[in-house]
Amino acid sequence: MDTTLAIPDLADATELACDVLVIGGGTAGTMAALTAAGRGANVLLLEKAHVRHSGALAMGMDGVNNAIIPGRAEPDDYVAEITRANDGVVDQSTVRQTATRGFDMVKRLESYGVKFEKDEHGEYAVRQVHRSGSYVLPMPEGKDVKKVLYRQLRRREMRERIRIENRVMPVRVLTSDGRAVGAAGFNTRTGEFVVVRAGAVILATGPCGRLGLPASGYLYGTYENPTNAGDGYAMAYHAGAALTGIECFQINPLIKDYNGPACAYVANPFGGYQVNRHGERFVESDYWSGQMMAEFAAELASDRAPVYLKLSHLPEETIGAVESILHTTERPTRGTFHEGRGHDYRTHDIEMHISEIGLCGGHSASGVRVDAHARTTVPRLYAAGDLACVPHNYMIGAFVFGDLAGEDASQFPCFEGELPADQLAAAHELIYRPLRNPDGPPQPQVEYKLRRFVNDYVAPPKTGAKLSLAVEAFERMRVEIEGMGARTPHELMRCAEVSFIRDCAEMAARSSLARTESRWGLYHERLDHPEQDDASWLHHLDLRKSPSGAMEFTARPVEPYVVPVPEFTPVAGPERALGEAVLVPVATAGRRETAPAARGAGVISAGLDVSASVTAEPSDAARPGHPGTETAQDPVVVSAPSASLLRLLALAEESPDLEALRPYLADPDPAVRTAAVTALGETVPSGAGPVLADRLRDGAPQVRAAAAAALRELVEVLPAEAELGTALREALGVRDPAVRTAALEVLRALRLAEAPVYAAALADADLEVRIHAVRGLVAVDAVEELAAAAADPAREVRVAVARGIAAVHAPVPEPLGPLLADPDPLVRGAALAALAATGCPPAYAERAATALSDPAWQARAGAAAALKAAAPAEAVPALAKALADPNADVRKAAVLSLLAHRAHPDAQSALATATRDPDADVRAYAARAAG
Ligand SMILES: Cc1cc2nc3c(=O)[nH]c(=O)nc-3n(C[C@H](O)[C@H](O)[C@H](O)COP(=O)(O)OP(=O)(O)OC[C@H]3O[C@@H](n4cnc5c(N)ncnc54)[C@H](O)[C@@H]3O)c2cc1C
């Protein structure tokens, strides 16, 4: 029996209407929908997966990469830093939006219940990852972000304005009189054709993550979320919008054989770093950039390879903390992967590699051109998130631009004219064509082949010849893609995605050909044009579809900077129309007859016949049924759910209030009580806090665990009511230490306890509980009680005490005294480092100078840090000597302290010596003295 889906008639389309159509329900899309609805627009949100779990956030976020928190970072410094990281080619007006609005967005997210790391005093615990600027704000519970957003979308006021259609995938934006008026797509479960008319369209479909093929060969084992196949890039292009910087690819460091990010943003603030096989740090460049990736690739290609993420030098408790983030929030499979290899961060450094190439505005700069309000060059068409070219925008920038797009788009009421019949017919053909040829080549096979070409010919280092071969291959593959076969709606989705990937691949190859210079390190390294040419190319390279259907390019001068950056001087001037990218002849007859040219002379400019330019057929090593294409899973054995559980699950969808949930919270079945606690955590009705705290005393461990998780997750949205405080304090008597830890954490965050409560918890048998007690004491500035904990038997607690003494308001050095003589080097190190915050008067400076000869490097590093706060006359000579320490981290700490004393002439000369240090980090920090 033929089970092929029947092609629906064009006239049978389901027609939907709205003011604002948002395509893609990930980070930017959900925020765009919330803002547009908040401004009174009727919103339709289309998501090809399910909004609750879709997009990059669904994998979990471990932090805000670019938080500009007042008092910790300056918006203008950030704009300058991104300008440098992007080699000057930046529209600063867009980056500035993220710089100036990011903090309000953090606050808005927090009001929704998203948790950001805070210190004991409730201040944002921003970390420094780059050598300048502190922009990383950890989110230890970032796994819940999507859940929190979904909860907002489902609030009653929002539900009235936002219609969500999951499993509906637009393939084309519809335009009329040159402006966006809707979209055409289909339901990926039923196959029905869906047509939308709208006042404005916001594209928020994420990056093109399925461009290059990962080293593993798995189609979906990509760095990026693999549902993001470049749909929005293709839709924007075909709607006539300009795209820009497409030649500036995204490439990231990865764990070898495991397609997850290496997570320098997590590991580095904890003291992790990247080393070659000799254990040497090699990364000279600062901000995350193509330059850094070039250094990475060069090290990988050298005999100093492989390269590693080094954590093995860190103490147990630090490794535990890193593991708890990397193995839960970011990728839960990561711990299993290392375990399978028999590797452990304590004993093995982690081999790293580099990812496949992709297009991404948010990690790099390849995207749809937008202005400072997320408007594309097509009226009423917007782009936000990774799809839009706002360099290094990451998650917070996706939220900011989603918000900007939602705000601007909300002014346009639904389009009432005729939808363009020709565009509808073309979209219908694009979607359903594979059903006419169900036995045609299947999508995995065609996609594998396409992406192999991307790896072979487009991935850097680039050459005109390889890129020209790429263009030829992608042109040829149009025909193969038209011949693909499918039988089901799901397969139709995959086939449409292959067409988007092809479009993106062609854009990537042609853009790379058109920019005849090298820029952005590895992202656009042209072997045949190795120099950066600011005179001709401090320009954006825009591409768009011409009226004839050709891909045309324009070099657009960078706008004068709002924030000056001395290294670059954008020169205003007219745009240069470049026409189509010129191909390089490859293996064509007749080349031998021309006069010899210098090697690397590069591109010849002539309108060449592409079809004649290639003689060698590249290998078609397609791999049908490749293991990466389907993820077979073991059947899961599930016991029959109780009737109450089923009723509760149905109720949970309706945002129940507390009274509706109460019977389930008291159900005899712990599974029901757990589900009720989870539902309570999702809907957060008034009075939820005390009820959740009450469940901390539940008899069943899974209920207690769910209550503890919910309380932690909701700490930003629960009112600090007395009843909650009482319930939490009662939970401190529960035998389960996880409950006591959670109770202390929430008491501290909501300021619901005083010093005696925490001081009593210092006697707890559980280490984690005692560490949380220390944090509580810091929060209430209880120095005396803190000092009493300096005799704790566990070094982890004593380290926390040392750090805590430095973290109270108006810290003083005296309570550190016993800890400076602690038998454990980590405690000594922490106590010495704390002197940098408490101040380091002469008696302590002397101890610090002596400690520079401590046998343990951690203590020596702490001593070097302490001397930052000492008088220069005592500090500088000791620090200068420390520059000869055998340990690179001690030398780095010495350099950082010398920078604080840079006004002293001996500090200047010591730093000059350190610019020749064998360690890249030490050298780079020392070089800052000159800046
Ligand atoms: C592994 C990883 C780790 C990261 N870690 C961090 C971090 O720690 N900190 C940080 O600041 N940033 C981080 N980022 C970056 C950050 O997550 C992204 O910049 C941001 O989430 C992008 O948001 P977006 O809306 O553009 O894309 P997404 O959130 O991915 O949303 C795109 C949505 O569009 C949907 N979609 C796609 N095509 C269609 C279509 N045709 N029709 C309908 N729907 C469609 C997708 O299913 C998806 O739901 C990370 C990214 C990755 C990949």
The ligand as an SDF file (V2000), in Angstrom:
LIG
                    3D

 53 58  0  0  0  0  0  0  0  0999 V2000
   25.5730   25.1320   22.1180 C   0  0  0  0  0  0  0  0  0  0  0  0
   25.3080   26.5830   22.3510 C   0  0  0  0  0  0  0  0  0  0  0  0
   25.6250   27.1620   23.5650 C   0  0  0  0  0  0  0  0  0  0  0  0
   25.3940   28.5140   23.7650 C   0  0  0  0  0  0  0  0  0  0  0  0
   25.7070   29.0370   24.9710 N   0  0  0  0  0  0  0  0  0  0  0  0
   25.4770   30.3510   25.1850 C   0  0  0  0  0  0  0  0  0  0  0  0
   25.7220   30.9010   26.4650 C   0  0  0  0  0  0  0  0  0  0  0  0
   26.0860   30.2070   27.4090 O   0  0  0  0  0  0  0  0  0  0  0  0
   25.5090   32.2370   26.6230 N   0  0  0  0  0  0  0  0  0  0  0  0
   25.0460   33.0580   25.6210 C   0  0  0  0  0  0  0  0  0  0  0  0
   24.8920   34.2640   25.8410 O   0  0  0  0  0  0  0  0  0  0  0  0
   24.7690   32.5470   24.4140 N   0  0  0  0  0  0  0  0  0  0  0  0
   24.9620   31.2270   24.1710 C   0  0  0  0  0  0  0  0  0  0  0  0
   24.6650   30.6920   22.9580 N   0  0  0  0  0  0  0  0  0  0  0  0
   24.1050   31.5730   21.9180 C   0  0  0  0  0  0  0  0  0  0  0  0
   22.6110   31.7930   22.0970 C   0  0  0  0  0  0  0  0  0  0  0  0
   22.0030   30.6150   22.5080 O   0  0  0  0  0  0  0  0  0  0  0  0
   21.9960   32.2330   20.7900 C   0  0  0  0  0  0  0  0  0  0  0  0
   22.6830   33.3700   20.3430 O   0  0  0  0  0  0  0  0  0  0  0  0
   20.5160   32.5540   20.8790 C   0  0  0  0  0  0  0  0  0  0  0  0
   19.8240   31.5840   21.6300 O   0  0  0  0  0  0  0  0  0  0  0  0
   19.9340   32.6420   19.4790 C   0  0  0  0  0  0  0  0  0  0  0  0
   18.5540   32.8510   19.5200 O   0  0  0  0  0  0  0  0  0  0  0  0
   17.6770   32.7080   18.2060 P   0  0  0  0  0  0  0  0  0  0  0  0
   16.2870   33.1050   18.5510 O   0  0  0  0  0  0  0  0  0  0  0  0
   18.3180   33.3990   17.0770 O   0  0  0  0  0  0  0  0  0  0  0  0
   17.7140   31.1590   17.8360 O   0  0  0  0  0  0  0  0  0  0  0  0
   16.9850   29.9390   18.5590 P   0  0  0  0  0  0  0  0  0  0  0  0
   16.7710   30.2240   19.9910 O   0  0  0  0  0  0  0  0  0  0  0  0
   17.7310   28.7160   18.1990 O   0  0  0  0  0  0  0  0  0  0  0  0
   15.5520   29.9210   17.8920 O   0  0  0  0  0  0  0  0  0  0  0  0
   15.3140   29.6390   16.5430 C   0  0  0  0  0  0  0  0  0  0  0  0
   13.9670   28.9440   16.4670 C   0  0  0  0  0  0  0  0  0  0  0  0
   13.4580   28.9790   15.1410 O   0  0  0  0  0  0  0  0  0  0  0  0
   12.8380   27.7320   14.8630 C   0  0  0  0  0  0  0  0  0  0  0  0
   12.7980   27.6230   13.4000 N   0  0  0  0  0  0  0  0  0  0  0  0
   13.8510   27.5070   12.5580 C   0  0  0  0  0  0  0  0  0  0  0  0
   13.4040   27.4970   11.2850 N   0  0  0  0  0  0  0  0  0  0  0  0
   12.0570   27.6200   11.3220 C   0  0  0  0  0  0  0  0  0  0  0  0
   11.0390   27.6730   10.3490 C   0  0  0  0  0  0  0  0  0  0  0  0
   11.2990   27.5900    9.0520 N   0  0  0  0  0  0  0  0  0  0  0  0
    9.7720   27.8090   10.7550 N   0  0  0  0  0  0  0  0  0  0  0  0
    9.4530   27.8580   12.0710 C   0  0  0  0  0  0  0  0  0  0  0  0
   10.3820   27.7940   13.0430 N   0  0  0  0  0  0  0  0  0  0  0  0
   11.6740   27.6940   12.6630 C   0  0  0  0  0  0  0  0  0  0  0  0
   13.7270   26.7330   15.5700 C   0  0  0  0  0  0  0  0  0  0  0  0
   13.0940   25.5020   15.7640 O   0  0  0  0  0  0  0  0  0  0  0  0
   14.0280   27.4760   16.8650 C   0  0  0  0  0  0  0  0  0  0  0  0
   13.0580   27.2320   17.8420 O   0  0  0  0  0  0  0  0  0  0  0  0
   24.8480   29.3170   22.7260 C   0  0  0  0  0  0  0  0  0  0  0  0
   24.5100   28.7310   21.5150 C   0  0  0  0  0  0  0  0  0  0  0  0
   24.7400   27.3840   21.3200 C   0  0  0  0  0  0  0  0  0  0  0  0
   24.3510   26.7680   20.0160 C   0  0  0  0  0  0  0  0  0  0  0  0
  1  2  1  0
  2  3  1  0
  2 52  2  0
  3  4  2  0
  4  5  1  0
  4 50  1  0
  5  6  2  0
  6  7  1  0
  6 13  1  0
  7  8  2  0
  7  9  1  0
  9 10  1  0
 10 11  2  0
 10 12  1  0
 12 13  2  0
 13 14  1  0
 14 15  1  0
 14 50  1  0
 15 16  1  0
 16 17  1  0
 16 18  1  0
 18 19  1  0
 18 20  1  0
 20 21  1  0
 20 22  1  0
 22 23  1  0
 23 24  1  0
 24 25  2  0
 24 26  1  0
 24 27  1  0
 27 28  1  0
 28 29  2  0
 28 30  1  0
 28 31  1  0
 31 32  1  0
 32 33  1  0
 33 34  1  0
 33 48  1  0
 34 35  1  0
 35 36  1  0
 35 46  1  0
 36 37  1  0
 36 45  1  0
 37 38  2  0
 38 39  1  0
 39 40  1  0
 39 45  2  0
 40 41  1  0
 40 42  2  0
 42 43  1  0
 43 44  2  0
 44 45  1  0
 46 47  1  0
 46 48  1  0
 48 49  1  0
 50 51  2  0
 51 52  1  0
 52 53  1  0
M  END
$$$$
